[in-house]
Structures are given as C-alpha cells and as structure tokens.
C-alpha cells in the first residue's frame, strides 16, 4: 500500500506514530524556514510540516509543489501548536522526513475548494476536477448512503432486486424515446426505457411478488433544474395490494430514509390531498405545504361593478400574504413584472392593502367601494397588516400563474426553509387528460393505470371525470415519487387502449406481449417509483439535481466534458443502414 492511513484518520491519540500518507496538494504556505502543505484525499485534510533547518533539500522540494500535485509522504505525527478546530485532524500535523512525487499537475482551470471561482460551464467541462471538491463529493457520498439504505430497507421487506433490459421496444405515450439502431436488424430500432414499467408488471405476473430496482431511465425531453435526459429511479412493484398498502409501505420507506439520513421524524401519518384540491387551493399537483396561503376564489364578489377585467374573466382568485401590507409601490410593481414574465404569462396583478389602521388601499379603488373590497378581505380572512394579491383569467391557466406567485411570496417571506420538510400524498388524479390540439384523451400517467373502481361506469359516458388509482409523494413542492395500482384484467386493459385511440391492431403491435401475459393469471398489483436524483438533491439542500449526479448533462442535453452527443463517421452509418437528413443551415 502507498499509505498507512488516510488524510482524515489521524487524531491526537496518534501522536508519535510513524505514518505514510498519499493525496493531493490542496495548498502550500511558506513561513520563514518552515513550509506547510495541506494534503487532501477523499477522507479529509492533514497538515504537513517541512523544516528547512532539519532538511533543506526536502523543504526546497516542498516549496516547488503546486496545487493538485500527487505526493506520498512519510513522517511522524505531532501535536499542533496552533490547532484548527474547523477540521477533524486539526489537533495534529505530520513532521515530514520523506516525500515522493507521484504525479505533477497542470494549473487547474478553477480553484478546487468549496467556494470555487469556477462557473457552471467550466466546472462541467472539467467535472473530474469538480468532483474533488468536498461539497460535490459529499453529494455522491450521500447518494451512495441513500441507495445503500434503500436496498437494506427493501430487502428486509422481502423485495427482490431484479435488473430489467436497457434495450427495449419503443412504445407511444409519455415523453419521446431515445432510440438505438440495430445493426443486426436493419431498419429496426431499440428504445432506451423511460421506466421499467412493462417489465416490472411482467415480473408480478411471474410471481416475484415484490420487486425493486435502482434503475437507469431515459427521456428525450426539454431539461430544467430537476430533469436530466438520463436519471435514476428507485423502482418498486408489489402484488396482491390495494392503494392503501402501497402508500403505507413507501411512506414507511420515506420515514426510514429521513430518520437515517437527516435524523428527521414526522409526526402522524402523511396528509392526503386530492388532485382536485391541490389544483384548486395551490394551482399545482405538487403543492408546497410548508406554508399556507391557499387560493381564495372571489369571482362572485367582483362581478357587476363595471370592471371589465374581472367581469370578463372565467376565474378570479388570490392569496393573502400575512403582514405584507407594508410593501411599497416599487415592491408591488416588481411582483407585477414577475407574473407578467413570458414563462408565467399573467396580464397584470391586482392588490389590496389592509392597513394597520383598518383602512384599505387597492389598485382597483375607482371601481369598487371600500365596503365591497372589505367583503373580499373577509373572504380571505385577512387581518390588518395583510396584503391580498389577485389574478384572473381562464381557470387552469390562472391557477398555475397564481401558484408561481404564491411560491415567490413564500420565498420572499422566508417560508420555504430547506431544513423544514412537509410530506404529502396527492391522490385521486384524473385517469385521462384532454388534448385540444389532437382532440383526444391521453393517459395522465400511463395506459396501465387502474381506474378507481367507483368510476369505471363512467369510462364510456364521461371519461374525463374518471379518477385513477394513482398517487404521488410530494415533499416541499417536489414530486419525489409516483405510482399507481395497475390494470391486471386483460379486458379492462383492452378497453383502456380503445379509449386512448388505439386500434386492436395497434394495441397488439405495441403491447401484445403484456396482453398475452394477462391471459395467464395476472395478479392484482401496483407500485411506485421514487426519483433518486431528486431525493438526494432534497437531502443535500440543492436547487438542481445536477450536483448529485457524477457526470451530468447541461441544459442542452450535452456532456461538455466528453463532448457528447457527437457525430459518427460514414462507416458507422453505413453499418447501421442509416442516412442523415439534416436541417438546412441558416
């Protein structure tokens, strides 16, 4: 071994021991006839001491060390006179009597410290250097800890870890597939799995009873802070269960992880909220319930006062920001600009200030008398000192806009503490969602989701009102996981495909293997998948999942470190029987 211990091992009890360390040079400092070197590895930092009076040649070599040089040293552990309480090894240092240069280093393109001077682009280009930083590496260690503990928990609950294929058949619905041409089958393509959905259902038909997999998944979709083209799911499935069984099992898993990783206990059962209530009160199917500020509808209190904006609106609603009546006109103008941003799309913002003296001041004073506006305040249960913010328009669109405004106010008011966790089950999702462009229903989750048995009679007459046995786990406004009870009856599955516009031939072509499997005693089953990347990101307090993935893609789906995706040469294209038809260049 090139080392007898790591750079994080040594303590005051090790004083006078001869040790061998190896690692990277974090920094060097020359003070008189002494040179101090901070040596770093994955486990910590240890201070090395080179004394010019004792070994001039060795000290001169130490003075030539640059950042990120890789060295091995031998020496004696000594108690530090100026202890450093900020690091675990801060009580000791190594008096070096031998040093071997294992490798030199070019000058790094950014400082490899927690507070680095490297921007996102340069850090992603040199990701292997970025991973040396403590805060990035600690995210990888946290990811390992969560994955390992998840496996341990599920194993204790009799789940079997089973790997499912990466090269599969492309199926419609959901996001776009990444496709892979097959050289051995000219003109045919594999797809990379968006999830192991069909295979885990087949495992339930196979009698495996309880399956899980920490599975790599792929979706060709536009990226954002919590999306990557390849991501990882904690994918689980169970047989002979109803919705309540699944919720109880995976609430138990989440409680276990929060206790194990964050030492956080939750009081009582996780609250349940229907999808309809989530949309009506929060404008989102993943509401952040760390704070209240629910939507309040006031359309009935605003109509008939000759204010065309409200009179013509399908929906008028708002939020009450406690204690914010002191907001200045400039602050309210900033909120107006916020909701008018193109990605939000509101046309304006109406405000009502409920002053401490009981008077009201509003941006629509000339249309509504004070007693009318006070009626609004009563509906909002507003108190003196509160600020009411109102939007209007088409219902669903305005609810989404109001959701963004609510989250913005929650941030401004300090109500979104990353160390506070508010879990929630969202249930009773619609089974279908209507698409105006194609004039057809799509499955809100996927075509294999079981309708709520109470609503099956509505499938033919009012499919838009059918609820699904589907559920999402939401914490702090982040959808950490979701799943459903699956259809296990072949006749009902066929009916589902028909409602989604599949002909019998199309359904057989795409999903025939699943339909055939259902002929052989398919048990009732259901499951759930957690997003591992999102879970780690939440535990780490990150705003993006990128820093909890070892080698992520940027917002354009590129790996700027190895320049992927990249072109392939003509010989490879010929082998795959492919020709390129690229868009014309401007």
N, C-alpha and C positions, 0 to 999 in steps of 0.2 A: 504494500500500500504506500502511496505517496504522502499519506498523512496519518497521524495517530489519533487525531480528533478534528472536529470541525471548528470553524471560526465562531460558532455560537455556544460551544460546550464549556469553556473554562470559567471557573469561579475562584473565589478567594481560597477555597479548600484545596485548589490545585497548585498553590504557591510552592516553588522549589522543584516542581516536576520538570523533567525534560520532555519536550513535545515537538512534534513535527506538524506544521500546518501548510495548506496549499489553498490558493484562491486568487482573486483579482485585486489589484491595487485600486482602492477607492480614491485615496488622495495621499499626498506626501506633504510634510511640513518640516522645514529646516529651522532649528532654533539653536543658535550658537554652534557648539560642537556636537549637537545631537540632531538626528533625523528621525522623525516619527512617520510611520506608514500605517494607514488603516487598511487592513486586509479583509476582504469580503468574500463570503460564499453564500449559498442559499440559506444557511442557518444563522448567520449573524456577521458581526464585525469585531475584529480583535486588533488592538493597537500593538504595533511592533516598534521596538526601540533599537536604533543603531547608534553606537557611541564612537565618535571619531577618535577619542583618546585611547580606546581599547583596541579598535581595529579600523585603522584609517582606510585601508583598501576596501573593506566591506561597506563602510559608510559612504565612500565615493560611489560605489556601485548603486547603493540605495538612492543616492541623490539623482541618479540618471533614470530612475524608474518613472514611467509615465502612467497616466490613468489607464486602467484596464489591462496593464501588463499582468501576465500569469506567472506567479512565482511559488516556489516552495521554500520554507524556512525551517530551521531547527534552532531551538533556544530553550531558555529557562523561564518559567512563569514567575513573575514578580508582582508584588503589590504596588498599585499605582499610588503616587503621592497626591496627584490631582484627579480624584475619582470622577467618573462620568455616570451620573445617575440615570441618564437617558437611554443607556443600552445595558442589556443583561451582563455583558462582560466588562462593564465599566470599572470594576474594582481591581482589575489586573491588567498587565501588559506582558509582552514577551521580550526578553533581552536576547536579541538575535546573535548567534555566533556562526551561522552558516546560511547562505542563501543560494538557491539555484533558479536561474531564469528559465522558465518552462516555455514561455512564448511572449513576444513583444506584441504591441497593439498600435494600430494607426490611431490618430486622434479621433475620438468618437464624434459623430456629427451632432450630438446633443449631450448635455450633462446627464449622466446616469445616476440621478438622485430622485427622491420622491417629488420634489418641486423642480421639475426639469424645465429647461429652456426650449425644449423641442415641441413644435406644434404637432397636431394630429397627423398631418401628411408625412412629415419626416419620421415620426415615431413608427408609423405603419410601414414605411419603406424599410426601416431597419428594426423590424419587430423583434428579431432575436436579441438586439441590444435593449430594447424597451422591456423585454421580459426579465432582464436583470434587475430592474427597479423593484424595490421592496413592495410598493403598493400594488404593482401589477402582478408580481409573483404571488403575493398573498391572495389575490383573487383566484389564481389557479389552485392554490392550496385549499382555499375554501370550496372550490368546485369539487375537488377530489374528496373532501370531507363529506360534502352533501351526497355525492354519488355513492360513496362507500357506505354511509349510514343508511341511505335509502335501500341499498341492496340488503343490508343486515336486517332492517325492519321487515321488508317484504319476504325475505327468506323465512323469518320467524312466523309469518302469516301464511306459509305454505305456497307462496308464489314461486313458479319456476321461471328462470331466465332463459329465454329461447331467442336465438337470432333468426331474423326473417330476411328474405332476399333484398338486395340493393338494386338489382336489375329486374324490373318488373314490367307488366303490361301497362301502357298508357290508358287512362280512363278519363272520361269527361267529368265536369262539375269541379268546383273548387278553383284553386289557383292554376296557373299554367305549369305544365310539367317541364322539367329538364329532360331532354331525350338523348339517347345514345344510339348511334347507328350500329347495326350488326354486320360485321364483315362476312360471317359465315351464312347469313341470311339476307342476301342483297335486297335492298329496298324496304327492309323492315327495321324497326327501332324498338329498343327498350326505353322505359322511362325510369327515372330515379324516384323513389317513393316520397310522396308528400306526407305520408304516415304509413305505419304498418297495418292500416285499418282492416283490409280484407284478410290478411294472413292471421291476425290475432283472432278474428271471428272464426276462421277455419281451425285454429288451434282449440277453440272452445268446442267446435263440432267434433274435434278429435278426442275430446275427453280430458284435456290437460287441466281443466277446472280453474286454475289460477295461473295466469301468465304475466310476466313483465319483461321489459327490455329497455335499456337506456339506448335509445335508437337515434341514429342519424337520419334526418329528414331533409327534403329539398323542395323548395317552391320558387318558381320563376316569377317573382312579384316585385313591385316597387319597394324600395327599402326605406326604413325610418329607424328611430333610435332603438326600438325593441324588435327589429326584424333583420335577419340575415338570410342570404339565399340557401345556406345550409345551417341547420340548427339541430338541437338535441332535445328529445322528449323522454321523459320518464313515462313509458307507455305501459298501461295495465289493462287487464281484462279478467272478468270473473264469470263463472256460470252459476245458474240457479239463484239469481239475485234480482231484487227489485231496486228501484231508485234509492230508497232509503238505505239499503245495505251498502251501496256504493258510496253514498255520501258519508256514512258513518266510518267506513274503512279509511277513506282518504282524508277525512278530517282528522282521524287518528294519526295518519302519517304526517300531516302538516303540523299537528301539535308536537309530535315527536321531534321533527326537524327543528322547529323553532326553539324547543327546550334544549335540544342537544347542541345546536349551533349558536343560538343567541341568548340562551337562558331566559327565554320569554315564556310565560304561562298565560293562557287565555282563560278568562272566567266564563263558565257556562258554554252552552252549545253555540256554534257559529250561527249568526242570524240568517234567516232565509228571506229572500225578496223575489217576487215575481218579476219577469221581464217587463211586463206592462207597468208595474210600479216604478221600476228602475228608470224607464224611459220618461214616465210622467213626472217623477219627482227630481230626477237628476239628468235626464237627457242623454243617458248612456247606459249600455248594457254591462258596463264595468264601473259602477259608481264608486267614488272615493268617499267613504263614510267616516273618515277621521273627523269630519266636521259636518254640521247640519246644513243650513242654508238651502233647504228644499225649494223647488219651484212652487210658486203660488199663481194660479190662474185668476185673472180678473177681467176677462172679456165681457162678462155680463155687467160689470160695474163701469165700463168705459164706453159702451155703445150709446149713440144718440145724443152726443154732445158736440156734434159738428167738428170733430177732429178726424179728418179723412184717413189718416194713417192707421188709427185704431179701428175706425168704423169698417174699413175695407179688409182688415186682417182676419184670417181664419182663427188666429190664436194670439192671445195677449197674456203674457206671464212675466214673472220677475223673481228676483231674490232679494232678501233683506240682509244687508251687511251690518252686523251689530257694531255700534259705536263708531261708524264711519261718516256720520253727518258732518264732521269737521273737514271732509275732503274739499280741497279748493277747486275752483273752476278749472285750473290747469290739470289737476289730477283727474277730474271727470272727463275733460277733453282727451286725455291720454287713454282712458278706458273706452271712449267713443272710437278713437283711432284703432284701438286694439280689436274691437268687434267688427270694424269695417275692413280689416285686413282681408285680402282676397281669399286666403285659406279658411276664413270664418264666414265672411260674406254678409254680415248684417248691414242694413242701410243706415242705421242710426241707433241711438240709445236715449231712452227717457229716464230721468232721475227724479226722485223725490227725497228731499232732506227733511227729516223730522227733527227740528231744532230742539235743544235742551229746554227752551222756554215753552215748548208745546206748539210753536208755530210751524207752518210747513212752507217749503220753498221748492218749486218744481220747474222743470223745463217746459211744462205744458200749462202753466198758470192761466194763460189767457183763454184756454178752452174749458178748464174745469175749476169750479169754485172750491174754496178751501174745504168746505164740508164734504164735497164729493171725494176729494183726494184723501181726506181723513178716513172716509169709508174704505178706501184702498188700504190705508195703513192698518186699519182694524183687521182686514182680511189677512194681511201679512203678519199680524200680531207684533207689529213694530212698536218700539219704545222710543221715548225722546233720546236723541243722540244717534239714531239709526239712519242708514241710507238705503233706499229702495232703488233698484236698477231694473228697468223693464225693457223687454224686446217684444216684437210682434212679427207676424207673417204666417207662412204655411207651417202647420203644427210641427211635423217631424224636423224640418229644417231649422226652425226657430229653437226647438228644444236642444238641438246639437250646438247651436250658437250660444244659447244660454248656459249649456254645460261648460263650454270654454270660458265664458265669463265667470262662472262660479269657481272654476279651478284657478283662474287668475286672481280672483279676490281671495280665495283660500291661501294662495301663496303670499299675497301682499299682507295678509293679516296674520301670517305665521302659523297657520292652522294645518300645515302639511309636513309635520315633523317626521323625518325619515326614521327616527327611532321609536315611533309610535306605529303599531300595526293593528289594522282594523279589518278582520276577515269577514267574508260574506259569501253565501251561496246564492247565485242568481238561478232561478228555476222557471219552469213553465215558459220556455221560449216558444215562439211560433214554429210550427213544423216547416212552413213554407214562407218565402218572401217573394213578392211580385216584382217583376222587372218590366218597367214601362217600355223600354226600347224593344225588347223581344216579345212583349205581350204574352209572357208565360210565367209560371211559378218555378222557382228554384228551391232546392232544399236549403234551409238556413244553415244547417250543419253539414249533413251529407245524406245520401239517399237511404242509408241503412238505419236511420234513427226511428225508434219506435214512437208512433203516435200515442198520446195519452189515451188509455182505453176508454175514458169517458167521452172522448171526442171523435172516435172512429166513425160514428154515424154521420159526421159532418164532412167526411172526406169527399164525397161526391157532390154535396149540395153547397158547402161553404168551406172549401179547403183553407182559405186564408184565416179562418178562425180556429183551426185545429192546433192544439198545443202539443208540444213534443215532450217526451220523457228525456229531456236534455238539461244539462246543468253546467254552470261554470263556477270555479272558485276564483273569487276576486279579492285581492288584498291591496289596499291603498290605491284603488283605481287601476290596478294592473290585473289583467286576466292571466293568472298563473297556470290555470288548467281548465280543461273542459272535457265533457264526455256525454254519454247517453246510454240508455238501455237500447239494445239493438233489436231490429226485427229478426225473429227466428223462424217465422212461418213463411213458407215459400209463396203461398197465395197472396198474403199481405204484401210481401216484398214485390211481387209482380204488379200488384195494384199500385204500389208506390211509384214504380218505374213508369207506369202508364200515366199517372197524374203529372209526372215530370216531363212528359212528352216523348218518352222512349217508345218506339215500336217494339213488338215482341222480338223481332229480329235483332234490333239494336241492343236490347237488354241482354239477349242471349250472347251476342258477339262480345259485349263488354264484360258482362258479369256472369256468363253461363256457368263457370266453374263454381261460383258461390251458390247459384240457384240449384245446381246439381247436388251440392253438398247438403243443402237444406232438405233434400229428399231422404236423407239417411239419419233421421233422428237428431235434429239440431236442438240443443237445449236452450232455454231462456238464458240470456247473457247480457252483460253490459260492462262498461269500463270508463276509463278516464285517462287522459294524458296531461302531465304537467310539463311546462316548458322549463327545462333545466337551466337554460341560459338566463331566463327571466328570474327564476328563483334565486340563482347565485347573485344576479345583479341587485335584487332587492336586499338580500342579506348583506351585501357589500356596500349598500348605500349609493349605488351608481345610477347615473341618469341614462346610461346606454348599456346594452348587453355586450358591446364590442370589447370592453376591457376585461370581460370574464371568459373570452374565447381566445385560445392561444394564438391562432393565426386567422384573424377575421378579414372580411371583405370591407371595402369602403362603400360609400353611399351609391356608387355606380356599379356595385357588384364586382369590383376588381380587387384582386390581391396585388397591391402595388409593390410588395416585396419580391415576388417571383414573376410579376407581370402576367398574371392570368386573369381572364382568358386570353389566349394568343392564337395566332394563325397556325394552321398546319400546312405542310407542304403538299405539292400537287400529287406526289406519290401516295401519300396517305389518303388523300381524297379519292384517288383512283382505286385504291384498295377497297374503299368503302362504297364505291359506285356513286359518288356524290359530285355534283357540280354546284358552284356558288352562283347565286343570282343576287349580287349586292345592290343596295340602293345607289342611285346616281349621286355623285359628289357635287356639292354646290360649288 
